[in-house]
Amino acid sequence: MQSDLVTYIVQVESPESQISTQSSRMDLQSWYKSFMPKTIETADSEEKPRLIYSYHNVIIGFATRLSAKQVKEMEKKPGFISAWPQRILSLHTTHTPSFLGLQQNVGLWRDSNYGEGVIIGVLDTGISPDHPSFSDKGMAPPPAKWKGKCESNFTTKCNNKLIGARTFPISSDSPIDEDGHGTHTASTAAGSFVKGANVYGNAEGTAVGIAPLAHLAIYKVCDSSGCADSDILAAMDAAIDDGVDILSLSLGGSSIPFYNDPIALGAYSAAKRGILVSCSAGNSGPYDSTLSNEAPWILTVGASTIDRKLKATVKLGDQQLFEGETAFQPKDHNSTFSPLFDPSLNATDFERPYCGPGTLSDPEIKGKIVVCKAGGGFPRIVKGQTVKDAGGVGMIIISTADDGFTIPADAHVLPALYITYKDGMEILDYMNSTSKPIARIAFQGTIIGDKDAPVVTAFSSRGPSIASPGILKPDIIGPGLNILAAWPTSIDNKTNTKSTFNIISGTSMSCPHLSGVAALLKSTHPTWSPAAIKSAIMTTANTVNLANDPILDERLLSANIFAIGAGHVNPSRANDPGLIYDTELKDYLPYLCGLNYTNRQVGNLLQRTVDCKEVKRIPEAQLNYPSFSIALGEISQTYTRTVTNVGEAKSSYSVEIASPPGVSVIVKPSTLEFSQLDQKLKYQVTFTKRDNSPNSGIAQGFLKWSSKKYSVRSPVAVVLQPTIGF
């Protein structure tokens, strides 16, 4: 039975040592296959056995899934040396895999064997190779297809987890991470299991990436001056040659046309080679049309909260109590009342209310809790250092009004917490009402169970896309606020340990979560195209939170479609989506011509000569995408979609339509009847503005294909346009 199958690493003699039927001329692949059983029994059928890996250098051998009985049979064959089961470390998972529904020995983690054999290329600030998150304990060597390398001064640092490390900035001579960002993102995507991970004792557990048995290839493209276009393109070029399966880029710039965008250019070439490219959406929210990385061949990832809070409180002298968050929660904190200080009073320096470096020189700050404004261009931890240097004993950071309820939890250098703008105004009112305002900060530790989660973070960039408004972006949201992952150095003064972690936030954090999910899906569905994997992620996404209410934004109001895209990732459902929208590469030519790019501009992207006059152009919304984004005036619009059956061979799907307000949506046919797997069927959708429809605004809805087993949802965004009068 399939449940009895275990991944074994099998070591055999070199074929040259065998002189019987296995001649020395036989290549290694054939030699390995000669050891394999003819069939492997599964729960409901027999499957053809396959080599998961073919090894050539580290050992002569291979990895495959077998039963104990089949291993016994294999031991009798000439040339067999040994076989041992794949070792898996015990799981007490870090919180984001648990929050995403990934559990030991069941579901997607079991089915994908934790992303085994998939290679994730990470373009970032480098890596800290000695961190235990990049241990290769229990890992097999990389797949035989891997052609990458570790640069000469890094060779001894690489192993079966960290299989490639290269640097591209001219100013850098090593892939070593001097920032921390790259180490954090790489461990989020594919970090190994590390027990006892925490920051100041908070968020404690076993840290693990989303695809813990996937391999990592690191491409350092950023240094202290940023990430240069030329370096990014060079790294993507190398990664395609090296043989990565997934590319993860937690970086980007403002929106520019695809033919000028190095990430879009590189990602298109990667998609041609079957490589999925996952990118952060940007941190310029909550404002509209602030996206990066908008190309339809990229998975564009926004950020959301998880159900964990690192809770702290501030109690005022009048007994008012306010909640905030912080990762710095020292056990020996003396929670006594201290005077409050407002640096914005009588401030002549613009930077002083923000607690900018060098702005707090007053002797009277000594022994007080300082109230600082968020923003001003200064990192939150820098504000705390400024307060500490001035003799302050604590800090309260008041958020901006636009950031709503998005509360970052930082590893501060002194007792501090971040609170909402609304609560901050009440604290300032209290300070103005008394001559001797006092407060005390207390720590409540790690609290699990926020039923509002996931909530779209304030910083997560929003659509509509500028580069291509007819493609709904972001595609998906995933965990990006207060994420614990590996860090190069100790931020909480731990000594004699390499097990160092930090909690940071951004769409940079949500992107590698999705890169890891894509790796798991690539492992379970190795023949799926990048577009198919992306479709599976999008059409199965959650649109409700843990309380089963619609997902909220940072204001705790229902999030709009340009904030959440298809919704919040649900990895287990994505593994078995029923139907997929597989955007074919040939479809991008009429799409790009339809954007009114010149022949040269389209040719730059496609790397061939193009004449758009000879191409039947399509509007953006005609691309076979898993979502819809249209601008609708008085003229009806009709679009075609093609779905591929990857669920049950014989299945019937009926359409459910939630029409955007003011819009009529008609789907033909209303049922899809499949008779076999991989069968493709088409349907048409017609959008018409109703007579009573408003002349502006955004209307949103969805269409959903449902069978007895599956539900395949496509979000619909409609930008309403005025009816032209005569």
C-alpha positions in Angstrom: 0.0 0.0 0.0 1.1 3.6 -0.6 1.2 4.3 3.1 3.9 1.6 3.5 6.2 3.3 1.0 9.3 5.1 2.3 11.9 7.1 0.5 15.1 5.1 0.5 18.6 6.1 -0.5 20.2 3.2 -2.3 23.9 2.8 -2.7 25.2 0.5 -5.4 28.5 -0.5 -7.0 29.8 1.3 -10.1 28.5 -0.4 -13.2 32.1 -0.8 -14.4 32.5 -3.4 -11.6 29.8 -5.6 -13.0 30.8 -7.7 -16.1 27.6 -9.9 -16.5 24.4 -8.6 -18.1 25.1 -5.1 -16.7 27.9 -4.3 -19.0 30.3 -1.4 -18.2 28.9 0.5 -21.2 25.6 0.9 -19.6 25.0 4.4 -18.4 24.3 5.1 -14.7 20.6 5.8 -15.2 20.0 2.4 -16.8 22.1 0.8 -14.2 20.1 2.3 -11.4 16.8 1.4 -13.1 17.9 -2.2 -13.3 17.5 -2.3 -9.5 13.9 -1.0 -9.5 10.9 -3.2 -9.1 8.6 -3.5 -12.2 5.7 -1.9 -10.4 4.9 -0.4 -7.0 1.5 -1.2 -5.4 -0.4 1.9 -4.3 -3.7 2.2 -2.4 -5.9 1.9 -5.4 -3.7 0.8 -8.3 -0.1 0.1 -9.4 2.3 2.8 -10.4 5.5 2.7 -12.3 8.4 3.2 -10.0 10.6 6.3 -10.6 13.9 7.5 -9.5 13.5 10.5 -7.3 17.2 11.3 -7.6 20.1 9.8 -9.6 23.4 10.5 -7.9 26.7 10.6 -9.7 29.4 12.2 -7.5 28.7 11.9 -3.7 27.7 8.3 -4.0 26.9 5.8 -6.8 23.2 5.3 -6.1 19.7 6.7 -6.2 16.6 7.5 -4.2 13.2 6.0 -4.7 10.1 5.2 -2.8 9.8 1.5 -1.8 8.2 -0.8 0.7 10.4 -2.8 3.2 9.6 -6.0 1.2 10.8 -4.4 -2.0 14.1 -3.4 -0.4 14.6 -7.0 0.8 14.2 -8.1 -2.9 16.6 -5.4 -4.1 19.3 -6.6 -1.6 19.5 -9.9 -3.6 20.6 -8.1 -6.8 24.3 -8.2 -7.8 25.9 -4.8 -7.2 23.7 -3.7 -4.3 25.5 -2.2 -1.4 23.0 -0.7 1.1 19.7 1.1 1.4 18.6 3.3 4.3 15.3 5.2 4.8 15.2 8.9 4.4 15.7 10.5 7.8 13.2 13.2 8.9 13.8 15.2 12.0 11.1 15.4 14.6 8.6 18.1 13.9 7.4 20.8 16.4 6.7 23.2 13.5 7.2 26.9 13.6 3.9 28.7 13.5 3.5 29.7 9.8 3.5 26.1 8.5 1.0 25.2 11.2 -1.1 28.3 10.4 -1.0 27.3 6.7 -2.3 23.8 7.6 1.0 21.9 7.0 1.4 19.0 9.5 3.7 16.1 10.0 3.1 12.9 8.0 -0.3 14.0 6.6 -1.5 16.0 3.6 0.7 18.1 1.4 3.9 17.7 3.5 3.6 13.9 3.3 2.5 13.8 -0.4 5.4 16.1 -1.5 7.9 14.6 1.0 8.5 18.1 2.3 9.5 19.4 -1.2 12.2 16.7 -1.6 14.2 17.1 -4.8 13.0 20.6 -5.7 15.5 23.4 -6.1 14.6 26.9 -4.9 16.8 29.7 -6.2 16.8 32.7 -3.9 17.9 36.1 -5.3 18.7 38.3 -2.2 21.5 39.6 0.0 23.2 36.2 0.3 23.2 33.6 3.1 24.7 32.7 6.5 25.8 29.1 5.6 26.7 28.0 9.1 23.2 28.6 10.5 21.5 25.4 11.5 18.5 26.2 9.3 20.8 25.3 6.4 22.0 21.9 7.9 21.7 19.0 5.4 21.0 16.4 8.1 18.5 13.9 6.6 18.8 15.4 3.1 19.7 13.6 -0.1 22.2 15.0 -2.6 20.8 17.4 -5.2 19.1 16.0 -8.3 21.3 14.9 -11.2 20.1 17.9 -13.3 21.7 20.4 -11.0 24.5 22.3 -12.8 25.1 25.1 -10.4 28.1 25.7 -8.2 29.4 27.2 -5.0 32.0 29.9 -5.6 35.6 28.9 -4.8 35.8 30.8 -1.5 32.5 29.2 -0.4 32.9 25.6 -1.5 33.4 24.2 2.0 30.2 25.9 3.2 27.9 24.1 0.8 26.2 20.8 1.5 23.1 18.9 0.4 20.8 21.7 1.6 22.8 24.7 0.4 23.8 23.4 -3.1 24.7 26.6 -4.8 26.0 30.0 -3.7 27.1 32.7 -6.1 27.6 36.5 -5.9 26.9 39.1 -8.6 27.5 42.6 -7.1 31.0 43.6 -8.2 31.5 45.1 -4.8 31.0 41.8 -3.1 33.5 38.9 -3.2 31.4 36.4 -1.2 27.8 35.2 -0.9 27.9 35.7 2.8 24.9 37.7 4.0 25.9 40.9 5.7 22.4 42.2 6.0 20.2 39.4 7.2 17.4 39.7 4.7 18.6 36.8 2.4 19.2 34.4 5.3 15.7 35.1 6.6 13.9 34.6 3.2 15.9 31.5 2.3 15.1 29.8 5.7 11.4 30.8 5.3 11.2 29.0 2.0 13.2 25.9 2.7 14.9 26.0 6.1 15.7 22.7 7.9 14.2 21.9 11.3 15.8 23.8 14.2 14.5 23.2 17.7 14.2 26.0 20.3 14.0 28.9 17.8 12.9 32.1 19.5 13.6 35.8 19.9 13.9 36.8 23.6 11.9 33.6 24.4 9.0 34.7 22.2 7.4 32.7 19.3 9.3 29.7 20.6 9.2 26.4 18.8 11.0 24.4 16.1 11.7 26.7 13.2 11.2 25.1 9.8 10.7 26.4 6.2 7.7 25.7 4.1 9.6 23.1 2.0 12.2 21.7 4.4 13.6 19.0 2.2 13.9 21.3 -0.9 17.4 22.4 -1.9 18.6 26.0 -1.9 20.6 27.8 -4.5 21.6 31.3 -3.4 22.3 34.2 -5.8 23.6 37.3 -4.0 22.3 40.2 -6.0 22.0 43.0 -3.3 24.6 44.8 -1.3 24.5 47.9 0.9 23.7 50.1 -2.1 20.7 48.0 -3.2 20.0 45.5 -6.0 21.3 46.5 -9.4 19.3 45.5 -12.5 22.4 44.1 -14.2 23.1 41.9 -11.3 19.5 40.6 -11.1 19.5 39.7 -14.8 22.9 38.0 -14.5 21.7 36.0 -11.6 18.4 34.9 -13.2 20.4 34.0 -16.4 22.7 31.8 -14.3 19.9 30.3 -12.3 18.1 29.2 -15.5 21.3 27.4 -16.7 21.9 25.9 -13.2 18.6 24.1 -13.2 16.5 25.7 -10.5 12.8 24.8 -10.3 11.6 27.9 -8.4 13.0 31.4 -8.3 12.2 33.5 -5.2 12.7 37.3 -5.5 11.8 39.4 -2.5 12.8 42.6 -4.2 11.5 45.0 -6.9 10.9 48.6 -7.9 8.1 50.8 -9.1 5.9 49.8 -12.0 7.5 50.0 -15.4 6.6 48.4 -18.8 7.5 44.7 -18.9 10.0 45.2 -21.8 12.1 47.5 -19.5 11.7 45.5 -16.4 14.6 43.1 -15.7 12.6 40.9 -13.4 9.8 40.6 -15.9 12.4 39.9 -18.7 14.2 37.3 -16.6 11.0 35.7 -15.4 9.7 35.2 -18.9 12.8 33.4 -19.9 12.5 31.3 -16.7 8.9 30.5 -17.4 9.9 29.3 -20.9 12.2 26.8 -19.2 9.5 25.6 -16.8 10.7 27.6 -13.8 8.0 29.3 -11.5 9.0 32.8 -10.4 7.6 34.1 -7.1 8.0 37.8 -6.3 7.0 40.2 -3.6 4.2 42.6 -4.4 6.0 45.6 -2.7 5.6 47.4 0.6 4.0 50.6 -0.6 0.4 50.0 0.7 -2.2 50.7 1.6 -2.3 53.0 -1.4 -3.8 51.9 -4.8 -1.6 51.0 -7.8 1.6 50.6 -5.9 2.6 47.1 -7.1 5.9 45.8 -8.2 6.4 42.6 -10.3 3.1 42.7 -12.1 3.8 40.5 -15.2 1.2 37.6 -15.7 4.0 35.1 -15.8 5.1 36.0 -12.3 3.4 34.9 -9.0 2.9 38.3 -7.3 2.5 37.9 -3.5 1.0 40.3 -1.0 1.3 40.1 2.8 -1.1 39.1 5.6 -1.0 38.5 9.3 -0.9 35.2 11.2 -2.9 34.4 14.3 0.1 34.9 16.7 0.7 38.1 18.7 3.7 39.0 20.7 1.7 41.0 23.2 2.7 43.9 25.4 0.6 46.4 27.2 1.0 50.0 28.4 -0.9 51.1 31.5 -1.4 54.8 32.2 -1.6 56.6 35.5 -5.4 56.9 35.1 -5.6 53.1 34.7 -6.3 53.1 31.0 -4.7 50.0 29.3 -3.6 49.7 25.7 -2.3 46.6 23.8 0.6 46.6 21.4 3.3 44.2 20.3 7.1 43.8 20.7 9.6 40.9 20.2 11.8 42.3 23.0 10.3 40.9 26.2 13.1 40.5 28.7 12.3 38.2 31.6 13.9 40.5 34.2 11.9 43.6 33.2 10.8 45.7 36.2 7.3 46.8 35.3 7.1 49.9 37.4 5.5 53.3 36.6 7.8 55.8 34.9 7.2 59.4 33.7 6.1 59.8 30.1 7.9 62.2 27.7 6.6 63.6 24.4 9.5 64.8 22.2 7.1 66.6 19.8 6.3 69.3 22.4 8.1 72.5 21.4 10.0 70.6 18.8 11.9 72.8 16.3 13.6 69.8 14.6 11.4 68.0 12.1 13.0 64.6 13.1 12.5 65.0 16.8 8.9 63.7 17.1 10.1 60.6 15.2 13.0 60.1 17.6 15.6 60.4 14.8 19.3 59.8 15.8 20.8 62.7 17.6 17.5 64.5 18.3 17.0 63.5 21.9 19.6 65.3 23.9 17.5 66.6 26.8 18.7 65.5 30.3 15.1 65.3 31.4 14.6 62.2 29.2 16.6 60.1 31.6 14.4 57.6 33.4 11.4 58.3 31.2 9.3 56.4 28.7 9.4 58.3 25.4 6.5 58.5 23.0 7.7 58.5 19.4 5.9 58.8 16.1 6.2 56.0 13.5 7.8 56.9 10.2 10.0 59.8 9.5 12.4 57.6 7.5 13.9 55.9 10.6 13.8 52.2 11.4 11.9 51.4 14.5 14.8 49.8 16.3 16.9 52.9 15.5 14.3 55.0 17.3 14.7 52.8 20.3 18.5 53.1 20.3 18.1 56.9 20.2 15.8 56.8 23.2 18.2 54.4 25.1 21.2 56.6 24.3 19.3 59.6 25.8 18.7 57.7 29.0 15.1 56.7 28.4 13.9 53.5 30.0 11.2 52.7 27.6 9.5 53.7 24.3 6.0 53.8 22.8 5.8 54.0 19.0 2.5 55.5 17.8 1.5 54.1 14.3 0.3 56.3 11.5 -3.4 56.6 10.8 -3.1 54.8 7.5 -1.5 51.7 9.0 -4.6 50.9 11.0 -4.3 47.7 13.0 -1.0 46.5 11.4 1.3 46.2 14.4 4.9 45.1 13.8 6.7 43.3 16.7 10.4 44.3 16.6 13.4 43.1 18.6 13.9 46.4 20.3 17.0 47.4 22.4 14.9 48.5 25.4 11.3 47.9 26.7 9.1 49.2 24.0 5.8 48.5 22.1 4.1 49.6 19.0 0.5 50.7 19.2 -2.3 51.9 16.9 -2.7 55.5 15.9 -6.1 55.6 17.7 -4.7 54.3 21.0 -1.7 56.7 20.6 -4.0 59.7 20.4 -5.7 58.6 23.6 -2.3 58.4 25.3 -1.4 61.9 24.1 -4.7 63.2 25.4 -3.9 61.7 28.8 -0.5 63.3 28.7 -2.0 66.7 28.0 -4.5 66.3 30.8 -2.0 66.0 33.7 1.2 67.6 34.7 2.9 64.4 35.7 1.9 61.7 33.2 3.1 58.2 34.0 2.9 54.7 32.5 4.3 51.2 32.8 5.1 48.7 30.1 4.3 45.0 30.7 4.9 41.9 28.6 2.4 39.1 28.0 4.5 36.9 25.8 3.3 34.8 22.8 -0.5 34.6 22.3 -2.0 32.3 19.6 -5.5 32.5 18.4 -6.3 35.8 16.7 -9.6 34.9 14.9 -9.3 37.9 12.6 -6.3 36.4 10.9 -5.3 36.5 8.2 -5.6 40.3 7.8 -4.1 42.1 4.9 -1.2 44.2 6.2 -1.2 48.0 5.7 2.2 47.9 3.9 1.2 45.3 1.3 1.1 47.0 -2.1 -2.3 47.2 -3.9 -3.6 47.0 -7.4 -4.8 47.8 -9.9 -1.7 47.1 -11.9 -0.3 50.0 -13.9 1.7 48.0 -16.3 -1.3 45.7 -17.2 -4.6 46.8 -15.6 -6.3 43.8 -17.3 -4.5 41.3 -15.1 -5.6 41.2 -11.5 -2.7 41.7 -9.1 -1.6 40.8 -6.5 -2.3 37.1 -7.3 -2.3 35.9 -3.7 -1.5 36.9 -0.1 0.5 34.9 2.4 2.1 35.4 5.9 4.3 38.6 6.0 3.9 40.2 9.4 6.1 39.4 12.4 7.7 36.3 10.8 10.4 34.5 12.7 13.2 33.0 10.6 17.0 32.6 10.6 19.3 35.6 11.1 23.1 35.9 10.7 23.7 37.2 14.2 22.3 37.2 17.7 19.9 40.1 18.3 19.1 39.0 21.9 22.7 38.6 23.1 22.8 34.8 22.9 26.3 33.5 23.2 27.9 30.2 22.1 25.2 29.4 19.5 24.7 29.7 15.8 20.9 29.2 16.3 20.0 32.9 15.9 16.7 34.2 14.7 14.9 37.5 14.1 11.3 38.6 13.6 10.7 41.0 10.6 7.9 42.0 8.3 7.2 42.7 4.7 6.0 41.2 1.4 9.7 40.0 1.4 8.5 37.6 4.0 5.3 36.5 2.3 7.1 35.8 -1.1 9.3 32.9 0.2 6.3 31.3 1.9 4.7 31.1 -1.6 8.0 30.0 -3.1 8.0 27.1 -0.6 4.4 26.2 -1.4 5.2 26.2 -5.1 8.1 23.8 -4.4 5.8 21.4 -2.5 3.4 21.5 -5.5 6.3 21.0 -8.0 7.4 17.9 -5.9 3.9 16.3 -6.0 3.2 17.4 -9.6 6.5 17.4 -11.5 4.9 17.8 -14.9 2.9 20.9 -14.0 3.9 24.1 -15.7 4.5 27.3 -13.7 1.1 28.6 -14.9 -0.6 25.4 -13.7 1.0 25.6 -10.2 0.1 29.3 -10.0 -3.5 28.5 -11.0 -3.8 25.8 -8.4 -2.6 28.2 -5.7 -5.1 31.0 -6.8 -8.3 29.0 -7.5 -8.1 27.2 -4.1 -7.2 30.3 -2.0 -9.2 31.1 1.2 -11.4 34.2 1.1 -12.5 34.0 4.7 -10.5 34.3 8.0 -10.4 31.9 11.0 -13.7 33.3 12.2 -15.2 32.3 8.8 -15.8 36.0 8.0 -14.5 37.8 4.8 -10.8 38.6 5.0 -10.2 42.1 6.4 -7.7 44.8 5.7 -5.6 46.9 8.1 -8.7 49.0 9.0 -10.5 45.7 10.0 -12.9 46.4 7.1 -13.6 43.9 4.3 -10.5 43.8 2.1 -11.0 44.7 -1.5 -10.0 42.6 -4.4 -7.0 44.7 -5.3 -5.6 44.0 -1.8 -6.1 40.2 -1.6 -6.2 39.1 -5.3 -7.5 35.5 -5.3 -7.2 35.3 -1.5 -5.0 33.7 1.2 -2.9 30.7 0.2 -4.3 27.3 1.2 -1.4 24.9 0.4 -3.3 21.6 1.0 -6.2 22.5 -1.2 -3.8 23.8 -3.9 -2.3 20.3 -4.1 -5.6 19.0 -5.5 -7.4 21.8 -7.3 -9.7 19.9 -9.7 -9.2 22.2 -12.7 -6.4 24.5 -13.7 -6.0 27.5 -16.0 -2.8 26.7 -17.9 -1.6 29.9 -19.7 0.3 28.7 -22.7 3.5 30.5 -23.7 2.2 31.1 -27.2 -0.6 33.2 -25.7 1.8 35.9 -24.5 2.5 37.1 -28.0 -1.1 38.3 -28.8 -1.3 39.6 -25.2 1.9 41.7 -25.5 0.9 43.0 -28.9 -2.5 43.9 -27.4 -0.7 46.1 -24.8 0.3 48.2 -27.9 4.0 47.5 -27.4 6.1 48.0 -30.6 7.5 45.0 -32.5 10.9 45.7 -31.0 9.5 45.9 -27.5 7.7 42.6 -27.8 10.7 41.1 -29.5 12.9 42.1 -26.5 10.7 40.1 -24.2 10.2 37.1 -26.4 13.8 37.1 -27.7 12.8 36.8 -31.4 11.6 38.9 -34.3 8.0 39.8 -34.0 5.5 41.5 -36.3 2.3 42.4 -34.4 0.5 43.2 -37.6 0.5 39.5 -38.4 -0.7 38.6 -34.9 -4.4 38.5 -33.8 -4.1 40.7 -30.8 -6.1 39.9 -27.7 -7.3 42.2 -24.8 -5.5 41.6 -21.5 -8.5 39.9 -20.0 -8.6 37.3 -22.8 -5.3 35.8 -21.5 -6.1 32.4 -20.0 -5.6 33.6 -16.5 -7.3 32.3 -13.3 -8.8 35.7 -12.5 -10.6 38.5 -14.3 -9.8 42.3 -14.2 -11.8 44.5 -16.6 -12.7 48.1 -17.2 -16.4 48.1 -18.2 -18.3 50.9 -19.9 -21.5 50.7 -22.0 -20.3 48.0 -24.3 -20.5 44.4 -23.2 -17.3 42.4 -23.1 -16.9 38.6 -23.7 -13.8 36.5 -22.8 -12.9 32.9 -23.2 -11.2 30.6 -20.7 -9.9 27.1 -21.1 -9.7 24.8 -18.0 -7.8 21.5 -17.8 -9.1 18.6 -15.7 -6.5 17.5 -13.2 -9.1 16.1 -10.7 -11.3 13.1 -11.3 -11.4 11.7 -14.8 -15.2 11.6 -15.1 -16.6 14.7 -13.5 -19.2 17.4 -13.9 -18.8 21.0 -12.9 -21.6 23.6 -12.6 -20.9 27.3 -12.5 -21.9 29.6 -9.6 -21.8 33.3 -10.3 -21.5 36.1 -7.7 -22.0 39.1 -10.0 -20.2 42.3 -9.1 -22.8 44.9 -8.1 -24.1 46.7 -11.1 -22.7 44.1 -13.5 -24.5 41.2 -15.3 -22.3 38.1 -15.7 -23.4 35.3 -18.1 -21.3 32.1 -18.4 -21.8 29.7 -21.3 -22.0 26.8 -21.0 -23.1 26.7 -17.4 -21.9 23.1 -16.9 -18.6 21.4 -17.9 -18.6 17.6 -18.4 -15.2 15.9 -18.3 -14.6 12.3 -19.4 -10.9 12.0 -18.8 -7.9 13.5 -17.1 -6.0 16.4 -18.9 -9.1 17.0 -21.0 -9.5 20.7 -21.9 -12.9 22.5 -22.1 -13.7 26.1 -22.9 -16.3 28.5 -21.5 -17.2 32.1 -22.3 -18.0 34.9 -19.9 -19.9 38.0 -20.9 -19.9 41.1 -18.7 -22.5 43.8 -19.2 -23.1 47.0 -17.2 -26.6 47.1 -15.7 -28.8 50.2 -16.3 -28.7 51.1 -12.6 -25.0 50.7 -12.4 -22.9 53.5 -10.9 -20.5 55.3 -13.4 -17.4 54.8 -11.3 -15.8 52.7 -8.6 -14.7 49.1 -8.2 -17.1 46.2 -8.2 -16.0 42.8 -7.3 -17.4 39.3 -7.4 -16.4 35.8 -8.5 -17.3 32.8 -10.6 -16.8 29.3 -9.3 -16.9 25.9 -10.9 -18.0 23.2 -8.5 -18.2 19.4 -8.7 -19.1 17.0 -6.0 -15.5 17.1 -4.8 -13.9 20.4 -6.0 -14.5 24.1 -6.0 -12.5 26.2 -8.5 -12.9 30.0 -7.8 -11.9 32.9 -10.0 -12.1 36.4 -8.6 -13.6 39.1 -10.8 -12.6 42.8 -10.5 -14.6 45.4 -12.5 -13.6 49.0 -12.8 -16.8 50.8 -13.7 -16.5 53.5 -16.3 -19.0 56.3 -17.2 -21.5 55.7 -20.0 -20.7 58.2 -22.8 -23.7 60.5 -23.5 -24.6 62.2 -26.8 
